[in-house]
Amino acid sequence: MKKNRAPILRIFLREVAMIPKDHSLLLTLLIAPLLYAFFYGSIYINKEEENVKLGLVDDDNTSLSRLLAQNINNSPVVEIIRFSNLGDAKEQMYRGNCQGYLYIPLETENNLLSLKQANVVMAVNAARFLPSSDLLLNVQQICLTVGAGVRLQYFEKSKGLSAESAMQQVMPINLDYHPLFNERSSYGAFLLPGLLALILQQTLLIGLSESTAAERQHARIASWAQFGVSNAIWGKGLFYLLLYAAYSFFFLNINFSLLNLPMRANGWELVFLMLVFILTLIPLAQVIGLCFKSQLICLQVMAFSTYPIFLITGYVWPFESLPLVVQGISNLLPTTPFLKMYVNLVQGGGALLHNYTPLLHLITLFAFYSVLCFWRLRKLHKIART
């Protein structure tokens, strides 16, 4: 057992000694993960928009229109700015002084009370996604609530119905809306868990592939693999396993707590998932690094891979809507099965038992990249020795 472990330990210590001498690796592995985690996390730390300016043009000027405006202005998301005419509201929206406008036309209250169709017009500046979506959601809910109140009064006063009977006429079906995993339905709470996992993955892939490419660039393949190919792979990988296990613990505890993100996963199941994920990334990163003879070119290529990887994993839109070719490429990435399980565990409170298909997918990728890395390194080691 000592003979088997000693070579791995030697290569591990070799990697530890080499990293401080390489400023690029030092920056990627020890500074970038924490810097990016807190930098990107701080952008969405509040998660919801507040006091978004909305122009209001009230040509009706009735008790109903004033009630509607008051309820909208009382929402923490919206801040009403009144304009005397529609032209001014449009001009201010185009200038960016407000994110949209609400127009209440003349006779709105009379049409509602006489059971005629009444329309209000809302326009939003969709150049910014978050303010426009939050405005639409809040104003729509308030308009529906005020409209239901008007119909309730009509049935009570004009039809002589009791409050209970009038409510059944107004809302024959009650909608009980409770988001299960993202209670506030915020974009930040949706994006941040996956983004933190992507930061871990990409810094590991970039750092380890850089380190591996440097072995080839400086003709160190023979010395790296002198104790055996398997020992070379996992001796180098042991440093990254320990480092990124620590980062994972830090992210899932400190960052989740600071960013007020929900954590519903079982602790031991999440530990197992993160270990399998990191173990899968280690041979993948070395396979990538062994494809390059230059550390700089490897860094440049990997730096531009982050967003494409994030976009094709099925996290930002349904995986089934991706083209079949892109789905095939995505299935070769450990990120795809990992994010399915990770989101289900962390946000949904699921269990690994219910995610056996993506777990088997991830384990299969671990075996595939381990064999591929072994074959590639053994081939280069034979060339280096001749």
N, C-alpha and C positions, 0 to 999 in steps of 0.2 A: 504493500500500500504506500510506503514512504517513497519507493522508487517511482510510483505513478504520480504522486502528488508533487514531488520536488521539482520536476521540469515545469509544471504549470506555475508553481510559485516563482520560479526563476524568471519566467517570461512575464508574469504579473509584475514583479519588481522591476524588470527591464522597462516595461511600459510606464510604470510610475516614474522612473528616472528620466524617461525620454520626454514626457509631456511638458515639464517646466522649461525645457530647452526650446520648445516650439511655441512661439507666441501665438500663432494662428490656432493651434489646438488649445492652448491655455484660454484664449478668448472664447472659443466655441464651447468648451466643456465646462468652464468654471464661472464664466460671467454671463454669457448669452442666455442660458436657461432662466436664471433668476431675473435678469434685466427684462427679457421679453415677457415673462409671466406677469411681472408687476406693471410693466408699461402697457401691454394690451389689456390687462385686467382693469387698470385704472380708467380706461376709456369707457367701460361699461359698468363702473362700480355702482352707479345709481340705477342703472338698468331701465328705468322708465323716464320718459320725457315729462317735464313739469313747466307750467306757465308758458305754454306755446301760444304765441300771439295769433289771434283769429279776428279778422275784421268783421264787423256787423253792420249791415244796412237794413234798418227796420222801417219800411214804407207803410206797414200796417199800423204800428204805434197803438196797439190795443193792450188790454190787460193780459191777454194770452201771449202776445209777442214779448211783452216785458217779463212775464213769468218764464218764458222759454230762455230769454237772454240771461235772466238771473240764475237759473239752474245751470246753464252752460258756464257762466262765469264763476260759479261756486265750485266747479270741478277743479281739482288740483292740477289737471293737465292743461287747462285752457285759460288764457287771459284775453278777455274781450277788449277790442279797440273799436270804438264806434266811428262810423263815417256817415256823412250826410247823403251821399249818392254812390251809386254802383261804380261809376268811373273812377272815383278816388280810391275805392277799395281795390279795384283791379290794379291801379297804378302802384299802390303801396305793396301789393303782393308781388308784382313784377320786380320791384326794387328790393325785395327781400325784407321789408320792414314788418311784414306779417306772413305767416305760412299759408294763409288761405282766407276766404271770406264766406260769410253766411248771409244770404239775402232772403228776407221775409217780405213777400210782395203784399200789396194792398188786398183787402178782403179775405185775408187768410183766416181770421177768426170767424167771420160771417159764414164762410164756406164750411168750416168745421162744424159750427153749431147747426147749420142747415143740412148736415150730413152729405155735403158735396165734397168732391176731391179737393184737397188743399195741398199745394206744393211749396216747399222751401228749397232754395238752391244753395248748394255748398260747393265751392271750388277750392282745391288745395294745390299747393306747389309740391309736386311729386319728385322734385330734384333731390330732396332729402327724404329718405325712406321712413325713418322713425317718426319725425313730427307729423308727416301726412297720415300715416297709418293710425297713430294714436289719436289725432284729431277726428278722423272719420269714425273710429270706434266709439269714442266718448260722445260726440255730438249725435250720432245715430241712436245710441242708447237713450240719451236724454230726450230726443224728439219722440221716440216711441213711448217713453214713459209719460211725457206731457200729453201726447195724443190719446193715450189710454185713459188719462185722468179726465180729459174733456168728454170722451165717450161715456165714462162712468157717471159723470154729472148729468149727462143728457138722459140716460136710462133711469136715473133716480128721480129727476125732476119732471121730465116730459112724459115718461111712461109709468111713473109711480111705482117702480120696482124697489125692493129692499136693497140694501147695500150688498148683501150676499148674492142675490139674483142678478143685480146689475153687474157685479164682478164676473159672474159666469158668462154673461153676454159679451162683456168686453174681452175676457180672456178665457175662452172655453178650454184651452190647453195651456197649462202653466209650464213654463220652461224653467227648470232648476239647473242652472249652469254652474258647475264646479270643476275647473281644470284640475286634473289629477296630479300631473307631474310638474307643471310650470304654473303655479297658482296665480301669479300676476300676469301671465301671458306676455312676458317681456322678452324682447329680442336678446338682451344681454344674458338673461338666465338660460336661454336656449343655446347661445353661441359659446359662452365661456367654458363649460366643461369639456367640449370637444376641442376648443382652441388650446386649452392647457395640455391636453393629451397630445395634440399635434406638435406643440413646442417641445415636449419631451422626446417625441419620436424624431423630429427633424434635427435637433441638436445632437442626438445620439448618432443618427445616420451620417450627418455631416462630419462630426468629429472622428468617429471610428473609420469611416471610409477615407478621410484625409490621412489618418495615421497609417492605414494599410497602403494607400497610394505612396506615402513617403518611404515605406519599406522597399517598394519596387523602384522608386525613383533613385534612391541612394544605394541600390544593389545590396540590400540587407535581407533578402529573402532567405538566403542560405543560413545566416546566423539566427534569423527568427525561427526557422523551422528545423533547427539542428537537433532538437529533442523529439521530433516527430510532428507530423502535420496536425493531428488532433490536439496535441499539447499546445502547439502554436496558436491554433484557433481559439481554444478556450482559455489559454493562459492570458492572451491579450484581451479576450472578451470578459474575463473575470473582473478586471478593473472597471469596465463599463457597466457590468451587472451590479456591482456594489455601489458605484456612484449614482446610477440612475434608479436604483432601488431607494436610495436615500432621497433623491429628488422627488420620486413618486410619493414617498411618505410626506415630504414637506408640502408638495402641491396639494395633496388630497386632504391635508389637515390645516395647514396655515393659510394657504391661498383660498381654499373653499370657505374657511371661517372669515377671513378678511373681506372677501367678496360677497359674503352672505348667500352662498350657493347651497342648495339642499344636498344632503348626503344620506341616502337611504340604503346603501349597500351593506351587506354583511361584511365585517372587517376581514375575516379570513378568506372569504371567497374573492374579495377585491385584491388581497395580497397575492393569491394564487394567479389571478388573471393578469396582474401587472408583471409578475415574474415570467409567465409564459410569453407575454408580449415582448418583454425586453430580451428574453432568450431567442425569440424569433428574429428580432431586429439585428442581433449581433452577427450571425452568419450572413444575413442579407447585406449589411453594411460592408463586410469584408469582401463579399463577392463584387459589390460595386467598386470598392477601392482597388481590387486586383485588376479591374478593367482599364485602369489609368496608369500611365507612366509618369504623370506629373501631378503633384499634390495640388497645385494651383488650379489646373483645369478641373480636377475632381471637385474642388471647392466651388468653382464657378457653376458647374453643371448642377450640383446638389442644391446650391442656394436658390436656383430657379425652379426646383422641383416642388417646393412647399405648396404653393397655391394649386397647381394641377392635381397634386395628390389629394388635397382637401376637397377639391371640387368633384372628383370622380368616385369618392368613397360612399356616396349616398347619404351624407350627413346634411348637406344644405338643400337637397331636393331628393325626391324618391328615387331609389336605386333602379327601380323597374323602368323609369322614364329615360334612363340613359341609353344611348345606342348600344347594340349588342357587342360591338368591337370594344367600346369603352368599358362595358361590364366585364368582358373577359380580362382586360388589363387590370381593372380594379380588383378582380378576384385574386390576382397574383400579389396584391399588397396586403401585408398583415393588418394595415389600418382598417380595412373594410370589415372583416369579421370582428376585430377588436372593438371598434366603435359601436357595433350593434349590441355587443354584450355590455360594454362599459356604460352606455347611456341607459340601457335597461336596468342595470344594477344600481347605478348612482342616482339616477333621477326617478326611475320607476319602482325601485325597491324589489326588483326581480331576483331570481336565483340562477346560479350556473346550471342547475338541473334543468331549467326551462330553456337554456340556451346551448343545448348540446350540439346543435348543427354548426353554428359559428365557432364553437369551441373546438370541434373536430376539424373544421376548416383551418383554424389557426395552428393547431398541432401538426396538421399535414404540411402547412407552409414551413413550419419549423424544421420538420424532417427533410423537406425538399431543399431548402436553402442550406441546411447543414451538409447534405450530401454534395450539393453543387459547390459549396465553398471548399470542402475537402478535396474534391476532384480538381478544382482550379488551382488551389495552392500546391497540391502534390505535383501537378504538371509544371508549374513555374519553379518549384523547388528542384525538380530534376534538371530543368534547363539551367538553373543557376549553378548547379554542381558540376555541370559538364564544361 
